[in-house]
Amino acid sequence: MTDDDLLRYSRHILLNEIGVEGQQRIMDAQVLIIGAGGLGSPVALYLGSAGVGHITVVDHDTVDMTNLQRQVAHTVASVGSPKVHSIQAAIAQLNPGVKVTPIQQRADAVLLDQLVAQADVVLDCCDNFATRHAINVACVAHQKPLVSGAAIRFDGQVSVYDARDALSPCYACVFPPEATFEETRCATMGVFAPLVGIIGTLQAAEALKLISGAGRPLTGRLLMLDGRAMEFTEVRISRHALCPVCGNPALEPVLP
């Protein structure tokens, strides 16, 4: 750690729960972010500013004018550009020492199997159940902690699914892949702009805690936010014995 690093990250280093050792773990970490929109923006900015050594961002989309209401990593100048390149530029402005790998591609099972294996922590910032389940399968297969967030209208939620913990559920335990959920998208349902910032910031906090070893992660707990009343509700969640992904540890999860 250089003198510049000690100065830049001094407020983390002053925290007993992080210190020099925890900050070094952050600087040595490799993080995978799936989704470069409303949730991915604050996640990427906070992980970049905190000094995560290598951030890989996956998103196939380009910046649209309607994104600017909430996707704070993007600007008017980046409209029409790939979101992953826009986020790469935003992180470089904050912390040029962070390596960012932009991947403008849909996060399919093959790509996820490759990228999740390389990551220390995976953050699900996407907006559809099919991708969420594919991310979860890859995380269980490679025993990687997953920080999952979601936000729509005025409602948000965040949790940590850690396959390394024998008691931790996976995403499929809580949201079974065979269940029918209504796909809700911002384009049709709307979303309160600060909500994605709140949930994304919580995701970044959980990722940094997992990497540094600080505090207690949200493993086994689903934190839900009602933005209308600004009320948080915590629900305890547990591993499902019959979960098709993690329920039987003797069986290898099958990639979709």
LINFEN-V247271 format. One record per backbone hydrogen bond with DSSP energy under -0.5 kcal/mol. CO is the residue of the C=O (numbers start at 1). NH is the residue of the N-H. Records with the same first field share a line. If there is no record, write none. Layout:
CO=NH + NH
This chain:
2=6
3=7
4=8
5=9
7=10
9=12 + 13
10=14
12=15 + 19
15=18 + 19
18=22
19=23
20=24
21=25
22=26
23=27
24=28
25=29
26=29 + 53
29=54
30=120 + 121
31=33 + 56
32=34 + 123
33=35 + 58
34=125
37=41
38=42
39=43
40=44
41=45
42=46
43=47
44=48
45=49
46=50
47=51 + 52
48=51
53=99
54=31 + 56
55=57 + 101
56=33
57=103
58=35
61=83
63=80
64=67 + 68
65=68
66=69
67=70 + 71
70=72
71=74
75=78
76=79
78=81
81=63
82=86
83=87
84=88
85=89
86=90
87=91
88=92
89=93
90=94
91=95
95=98
99=55
100=102
101=57
103=59 + 105
106=108
108=112
109=113
110=114
111=115
112=116
113=117
114=118
115=118 + 119
116=119
120=145
121=32
122=124 + 147
123=34 + 125
124=149
128=132
129=133
130=134
131=135
132=136
133=137
134=138
135=139
136=140
137=141
138=142
139=143 + 144
140=143
144=163
145=122
146=148 + 161
147=124
148=159
150=157
152=155
153=192
154=227
155=152
156=225
157=150
158=223
159=148
160=162 + 220
161=146 + 163
162=165
164=166
165=168
167=239
170=173 + 174
171=175
176=179
179=181
182=184
183=185
185=188 + 189
186=190
190=153
192=195 + 196
193=196 + 197
194=198
195=199
196=200
197=201
198=202
199=203
200=204
201=205
202=206
203=207
204=208
205=209
206=210
207=211
208=212
209=213 + 214
218=160 + 221
220=237
221=223
222=224 + 235
223=158
224=233
225=156 + 227
226=230 + 231
231=226
233=224
235=222
239=241
240=243
243=247
247=249
248=251
253=255
